């Protein structure tokens, strides 16, 4: 590790962050009408040190998002959010949230548009409210957790608010990479993505009242949740660019016929301590039933992953130490891909303004035995 480079980068980024104002968000109201403007800036330094390879590092905008939310009619609201930091190829602006919501029912909302598929607590927890700089396997859309989708969403709760639920039906794309099960939002389409229909849903039980999708314990109140989720995705046959007469035409890309997943998750908060646990199992099949490459063997794979992450507020609301363990295995792996992470978070204004440090050790990278890598992440976040 180049310690001097790391120290200089951290110092420069911290100085930039401290120079920013601490006001988070702005809302303009006119009676029942309103417009809300906001966004997030995540500037990240990453250094990777692979076994048998050269150390590399980069400084970049991990996310550079802005949004507009508003309402001009009773019981209706809309939101548009896009990311400049993720722009690529023909997508100069990457669409994230873009939906309209009807809120006229007492215990249920109906939403239409682009939003997060209701699967994986880790994925549903915003990137701005994560304890580790990067999500673990169970919340990564590259490894079986569905990304945002286009469709209809229903969300609700019971009278005591101890039971919450959500379900969604619509369309989602899949990037046909043999080393991943990589879901992507149809609002940002690439020409070779598989197109398909998806149905998903989840139920969460909160015995001490609703525990929001946010990591870390600022309120120091006892909260807990247990959740179960599931999804089913099927290729609609409109765009299988890497299959001809039922046979795969690429060694690195493979059209996916179907993918189905189950999630079990839980979380606990109390007295500054927090822990989040999750297990996913994803079963996928390729259009070519004989394909053996990457994660697939004989045209199918079961991608299983689990994660345990937690932290403790050494200085309440100001400084937190964090750690995580995660593992992923697939039919095509020679060995389970394991990761161990340790780190710390310095909060200047809770999750609105914070500095994050994560050091991650990976064993058997991408399921290849003996392929290890150490990574350092330093991220500055400002939410407005």
C-alpha positions as CSV (number, residue, x, y, z in Angstrom):
1,X,0.0,0.0,0.0
2,X,1.3,3.5,-0.8
3,X,0.6,5.1,2.6
4,X,1.6,8.6,1.6
5,X,-0.7,8.6,-1.4
6,X,-3.6,7.3,0.8
7,X,-3.0,10.0,3.5
8,X,-2.8,12.8,1.0
9,X,-6.0,11.6,-0.7
10,X,-7.9,11.3,2.6
11,X,-6.7,14.8,3.7
12,X,-7.7,16.4,0.4
13,X,-11.1,14.8,0.3
14,X,-11.7,15.6,4.0
15,X,-10.9,19.2,3.3
16,X,-13.3,19.3,0.4
17,X,-16.0,17.8,2.5
18,X,-15.5,20.1,5.4
19,X,-15.8,23.1,3.1
20,X,-19.4,22.1,2.1
21,X,-22.4,23.6,3.8
22,X,-24.4,21.4,6.2
23,X,-27.9,22.1,5.1
24,X,-29.7,18.9,3.8
25,X,-32.5,19.3,1.3
26,X,-34.8,22.1,0.4
27,X,-38.6,22.1,-0.1
28,X,-40.8,24.8,-1.6
29,X,-44.5,24.8,-0.6
30,X,-47.6,26.5,-1.7
31,X,-50.5,25.2,0.4
32,X,-50.8,21.4,-0.3
33,X,-48.5,21.8,-3.4
34,X,-44.7,21.3,-3.0
35,X,-41.5,20.8,-4.9
36,X,-38.5,19.2,-3.2
37,X,-34.9,19.3,-4.6
38,X,-32.0,17.3,-3.5
39,X,-29.1,15.0,-4.4
40,X,-26.0,13.3,-3.3
41,X,-22.3,13.5,-4.0
42,X,-20.0,10.5,-3.3
43,X,-16.4,11.0,-4.0
44,X,-14.4,7.7,-3.7
45,X,-10.8,6.7,-3.6
46,X,-10.2,3.0,-4.3
47,X,-6.9,1.1,-4.1
48,X,-6.7,-2.6,-5.2
49,X,-3.8,-5.0,-4.5
50,X,-4.4,-8.3,-6.3
51,X,-2.3,-11.5,-5.8
52,X,0.3,-11.6,-8.5
53,X,-0.8,-8.3,-10.0
54,X,0.0,-4.6,-9.9
55,X,-1.5,-2.3,-7.3
56,X,-3.9,0.1,-8.9
57,X,-5.8,3.1,-7.5
58,X,-8.4,5.6,-8.7
59,X,-10.3,8.7,-7.5
60,X,-13.7,9.1,-9.0
61,X,-17.3,10.1,-8.4
62,X,-19.0,6.9,-7.3
63,X,-22.4,8.6,-7.4
64,X,-23.4,12.1,-8.5
65,X,-27.2,12.2,-8.3
66,X,-29.9,14.8,-8.2
67,X,-33.7,14.5,-7.9
68,X,-36.9,16.5,-8.1
69,X,-40.0,15.4,-6.1
70,X,-43.3,17.2,-6.0
71,X,-47.1,17.2,-5.8
72,X,-49.6,19.6,-7.4
73,X,-52.7,17.4,-6.9
74,X,-54.1,15.9,-3.7
75,X,-53.0,12.3,-3.0
76,X,-50.5,12.3,-5.9
77,X,-46.8,12.8,-6.0
78,X,-43.9,12.2,-8.4
79,X,-40.2,11.9,-8.4
80,X,-37.4,11.9,-10.9
81,X,-33.8,11.0,-10.0
82,X,-30.8,10.5,-12.3
83,X,-27.1,9.8,-11.9
84,X,-24.4,11.7,-13.8
85,X,-21.6,9.7,-12.2
86,X,-22.8,6.4,-13.9
87,X,-23.1,7.9,-17.4
88,X,-21.8,5.5,-20.1
89,X,-22.0,4.8,-23.8
90,X,-25.2,6.4,-25.1
91,X,-26.6,6.9,-21.6
92,X,-25.5,10.4,-20.8
93,X,-27.8,10.5,-17.8
94,X,-28.6,7.2,-16.0
95,X,-32.3,7.1,-14.8
96,X,-32.7,5.9,-11.3
97,X,-36.1,6.7,-9.8
98,X,-38.8,8.0,-12.1
99,X,-42.3,7.4,-10.8
100,X,-45.8,8.6,-9.9
101,X,-47.5,7.6,-6.7
102,X,-51.1,7.6,-5.5
103,X,-51.2,8.0,-1.7
104,X,-55.0,8.3,-1.2
105,X,-55.4,4.9,0.6
106,X,-54.9,4.9,4.3
107,X,-52.5,1.8,4.5
108,X,-51.4,1.3,0.9
109,X,-49.6,3.2,-1.8
110,X,-49.7,2.5,-5.6
111,X,-46.7,3.5,-7.7
112,X,-46.0,3.3,-11.4
113,X,-42.7,3.9,-13.1
114,X,-39.0,3.1,-12.3
115,X,-38.1,2.1,-8.8
116,X,-36.3,-0.5,-6.8
117,X,-37.5,-4.1,-7.1
118,X,-38.7,-5.2,-3.6
119,X,-36.0,-7.8,-3.0
120,X,-32.9,-7.8,-0.7
121,X,-32.9,-5.5,2.4
122,X,-29.2,-4.7,1.6
123,X,-30.1,-3.4,-1.9
124,X,-33.2,-1.6,-0.7
125,X,-31.1,0.3,1.9
126,X,-29.9,3.4,0.1
127,X,-26.2,3.7,-0.8
128,X,-26.1,6.9,1.3
129,X,-27.1,4.9,4.4
130,X,-24.7,1.9,4.2
131,X,-22.1,1.2,6.9
132,X,-19.5,-0.2,4.5
133,X,-18.5,1.9,1.5
134,X,-19.7,-0.8,-1.0
135,X,-22.7,-3.2,-0.6
136,X,-22.0,-6.8,0.1
137,X,-22.9,-9.7,-2.3
138,X,-26.5,-10.0,-1.1
139,X,-27.3,-6.4,-2.2
140,X,-25.3,-6.3,-5.4
141,X,-27.3,-6.2,-8.6
142,X,-24.3,-7.9,-10.3
143,X,-24.8,-11.0,-8.3
144,X,-28.5,-11.8,-8.4
145,X,-30.2,-8.9,-6.5
146,X,-32.6,-7.3,-9.0
147,X,-31.9,-3.7,-9.8
148,X,-34.6,-1.1,-10.4
149,X,-37.4,-2.2,-12.7
150,X,-40.2,-0.6,-14.7
151,X,-43.7,-1.5,-13.6
152,X,-46.4,-1.3,-11.0
153,X,-45.5,-1.3,-7.2
154,X,-47.8,-1.8,-4.2
155,X,-46.6,-1.0,-0.7
156,X,-48.5,-1.2,2.6
157,X,-48.6,-1.9,6.3
158,X,-51.0,-3.2,8.9
159,X,-52.7,-1.2,11.6
160,X,-50.0,-1.6,14.2
161,X,-47.3,-0.8,11.6
162,X,-45.4,-3.9,12.8
163,X,-45.9,-5.7,9.5
164,X,-44.9,-4.0,6.2
165,X,-45.2,-5.5,2.7
166,X,-44.5,-4.6,-0.9
167,X,-44.9,-6.3,-4.3
168,X,-44.1,-5.3,-7.9
169,X,-44.8,-6.5,-11.4
170,X,-43.2,-5.3,-14.6
171,X,-40.0,-5.5,-16.8
172,X,-36.3,-5.8,-16.0
173,X,-33.3,-6.4,-18.1
174,X,-30.3,-8.7,-17.6
175,X,-26.8,-8.2,-18.8
176,X,-25.8,-11.7,-20.2
177,X,-22.3,-12.0,-18.6
178,X,-21.3,-15.6,-17.8
179,X,-19.5,-14.5,-14.6
180,X,-22.5,-12.7,-13.1
181,X,-26.3,-12.6,-12.8
182,X,-26.4,-8.9,-13.6
183,X,-29.8,-7.2,-13.5
184,X,-30.3,-3.7,-14.9
185,X,-33.0,-1.1,-15.3
186,X,-34.8,-1.1,-18.7
187,X,-34.9,2.7,-18.5
188,X,-31.1,2.6,-19.4
189,X,-31.1,0.0,-22.1
190,X,-28.0,-1.5,-23.8
191,X,-28.4,-3.3,-27.1
192,X,-27.3,-6.8,-25.9
193,X,-29.3,-6.9,-22.7
194,X,-31.8,-9.7,-22.3
195,X,-35.3,-8.4,-21.8
196,X,-37.8,-10.0,-19.4
197,X,-40.8,-9.9,-17.1
198,X,-40.4,-9.9,-13.3
199,X,-42.6,-10.3,-10.3
200,X,-41.3,-9.7,-6.8
201,X,-42.5,-9.2,-3.2
202,X,-41.5,-9.1,0.4
203,X,-42.9,-9.0,3.9
204,X,-41.1,-7.6,7.0
205,X,-42.0,-8.0,10.6
206,X,-40.9,-5.3,13.1
207,X,-41.7,-6.4,16.7
208,X,-40.7,-3.0,18.3
209,X,-42.0,-0.7,15.5
210,X,-40.8,-0.1,12.0
211,X,-37.1,-0.3,11.5
212,X,-36.3,1.8,8.5
213,X,-33.9,0.8,5.7
214,X,-30.9,2.5,7.2
215,X,-27.8,1.1,8.8
216,X,-26.1,2.2,12.0
217,X,-27.8,3.1,15.4
218,X,-28.2,6.9,15.9
219,X,-31.3,6.8,18.1
220,X,-30.0,4.1,20.5
221,X,-33.5,2.6,20.7
222,X,-34.3,-1.1,20.5
223,X,-35.5,-2.0,17.0
224,X,-35.5,-5.3,15.1
225,X,-36.9,-6.7,11.8
226,X,-37.2,-10.0,10.1
227,X,-37.9,-10.2,6.4
228,X,-38.5,-12.6,3.6
229,X,-38.5,-11.8,-0.1
230,X,-38.8,-13.6,-3.5
231,X,-38.7,-12.8,-7.2
232,X,-39.1,-14.6,-10.5
233,X,-37.7,-13.3,-13.8
234,X,-38.3,-14.8,-17.2
235,X,-36.8,-13.9,-20.6
236,X,-39.4,-12.7,-23.1
237,X,-37.3,-13.9,-26.0
238,X,-37.1,-10.4,-27.6
239,X,-33.3,-9.9,-27.5
240,X,-31.1,-13.1,-27.3
241,X,-28.1,-11.8,-29.2
242,X,-25.6,-14.5,-28.0
243,X,-27.7,-17.6,-28.9
244,X,-28.2,-19.1,-32.4
245,X,-30.4,-22.2,-32.9
246,X,-30.3,-22.8,-29.1
247,X,-26.5,-22.8,-28.9
248,X,-24.4,-20.0,-27.2
249,X,-22.2,-18.1,-29.6
250,X,-19.9,-16.5,-27.0
251,X,-17.6,-17.7,-24.3
252,X,-18.0,-14.6,-22.2
253,X,-21.7,-13.8,-22.7
254,X,-24.7,-16.1,-22.2
255,X,-28.4,-15.3,-22.7
256,X,-30.3,-16.1,-19.6
257,X,-33.7,-17.8,-19.8
258,X,-34.9,-17.5,-16.2
259,X,-33.8,-16.5,-12.7
260,X,-35.6,-17.0,-9.4
261,X,-34.5,-15.9,-5.9
262,X,-35.3,-16.2,-2.2
263,X,-34.1,-13.8,0.5
264,X,-34.1,-14.2,4.3
265,X,-32.9,-11.1,6.2
266,X,-32.9,-9.5,9.7
267,X,-31.5,-6.5,11.5
268,X,-31.2,-5.3,15.1
269,X,-30.4,-1.9,16.7
270,X,-29.9,-1.0,20.4
271,X,-27.6,1.2,22.5
272,X,-25.4,2.2,19.6
273,X,-25.0,-1.4,18.4
274,X,-26.3,-2.5,15.0
275,X,-26.2,-5.8,13.0
276,X,-27.6,-6.8,9.6
277,X,-27.8,-10.4,8.4
278,X,-29.0,-11.7,5.1
279,X,-29.0,-14.9,3.0
280,X,-29.9,-15.1,-0.7
281,X,-30.2,-18.0,-3.1
282,X,-30.6,-17.4,-6.8
283,X,-31.3,-20.1,-9.4
284,X,-30.7,-19.2,-13.0
285,X,-30.8,-21.0,-16.4
286,X,-29.3,-20.1,-19.7
287,X,-31.1,-20.3,-23.1
288,X,-28.4,-22.8,-24.1
289,X,-29.1,-25.8,-21.9
290,X,-25.5,-27.2,-22.3
291,X,-23.5,-24.1,-21.6
292,X,-20.7,-24.5,-19.1
293,X,-18.8,-21.2,-18.4
294,X,-18.3,-18.8,-15.6
295,X,-20.9,-19.4,-12.9
296,X,-22.9,-21.9,-15.1
297,X,-22.6,-25.6,-15.4
298,X,-24.8,-27.5,-17.8
299,X,-26.9,-24.4,-18.5
300,X,-27.8,-23.6,-15.0
301,X,-26.4,-22.3,-11.6
302,X,-27.4,-21.8,-8.0
303,X,-25.7,-18.6,-6.7
304,X,-25.8,-18.6,-2.9
305,X,-24.6,-15.7,-0.8
306,X,-24.7,-14.6,2.8
307,X,-23.6,-11.5,4.7
308,X,-23.2,-10.4,8.3
309,X,-22.3,-6.7,9.0
310,X,-22.5,-4.5,12.0
311,X,-21.1,-1.6,13.9
312,X,-20.8,0.2,17.2
313,X,-21.0,3.9,17.9
314,X,-17.8,4.6,19.9
315,X,-18.9,8.3,20.0
316,X,-22.7,8.4,19.7
317,X,-23.8,9.8,16.4
318,X,-20.2,10.9,15.5
319,X,-17.8,7.9,15.1
320,X,-18.6,4.3,14.4
321,X,-16.4,1.2,13.9
322,X,-17.8,-1.4,11.5
323,X,-17.0,-4.9,10.3
324,X,-18.5,-7.4,7.9
325,X,-18.2,-11.0,6.7
326,X,-19.7,-12.3,3.4
327,X,-19.4,-15.3,1.1
328,X,-20.7,-16.3,-2.3
329,X,-20.7,-19.7,-4.0
330,X,-21.9,-20.9,-7.4
331,X,-22.0,-24.1,-9.4
332,X,-19.2,-22.9,-11.6
333,X,-16.9,-21.8,-8.7
334,X,-13.8,-23.8,-7.7
335,X,-14.1,-22.3,-4.2
336,X,-16.4,-20.0,-2.3
337,X,-15.6,-16.3,-2.8
338,X,-15.1,-14.9,0.7
339,X,-14.7,-11.3,1.9
340,X,-13.8,-9.8,5.3
341,X,-14.2,-6.0,5.8
342,X,-13.3,-3.7,8.6
343,X,-13.7,0.1,8.8
344,X,-14.8,3.2,10.4
345,X,-17.3,6.0,9.8
346,X,-17.0,9.6,10.8
347,X,-20.3,11.5,10.8
348,X,-20.3,15.2,10.6
349,X,-24.1,15.4,10.1
350,X,-25.3,11.7,10.4
351,X,-25.6,10.1,6.9
352,X,-25.9,13.6,5.3
353,X,-22.2,14.4,5.7
354,X,-19.8,11.6,6.5
355,X,-16.3,10.1,5.8
356,X,-16.1,6.3,5.4
357,X,-13.1,4.0,5.5
358,X,-13.4,0.3,4.5
359,X,-10.5,-2.2,4.2
360,X,-11.7,-5.4,2.4
361,X,-9.8,-8.7,2.1
362,X,-11.1,-11.1,-0.6
363,X,-10.2,-14.7,-1.0
364,X,-10.9,-16.8,-4.1
365,X,-11.9,-13.8,-6.2
366,X,-14.7,-14.8,-8.6
367,X,-14.5,-18.4,-7.4
368,X,-11.0,-18.9,-8.5
369,X,-9.0,-20.7,-5.8
370,X,-5.9,-18.7,-4.7
371,X,-7.0,-15.5,-6.5
372,X,-7.0,-13.0,-3.6
373,X,-7.2,-9.3,-3.4
374,X,-7.0,-6.5,-0.8
375,X,-8.9,-3.3,-1.3
376,X,-9.0,0.1,0.4
377,X,-12.0,2.3,0.1
378,X,-12.2,5.9,1.2
379,X,-15.5,7.8,0.5
380,X,-16.7,11.3,1.2
381,X,-20.5,11.8,1.1
382,X,-22.6,14.9,1.0
383,X,-26.4,14.6,0.8
384,X,-28.4,17.7,0.1
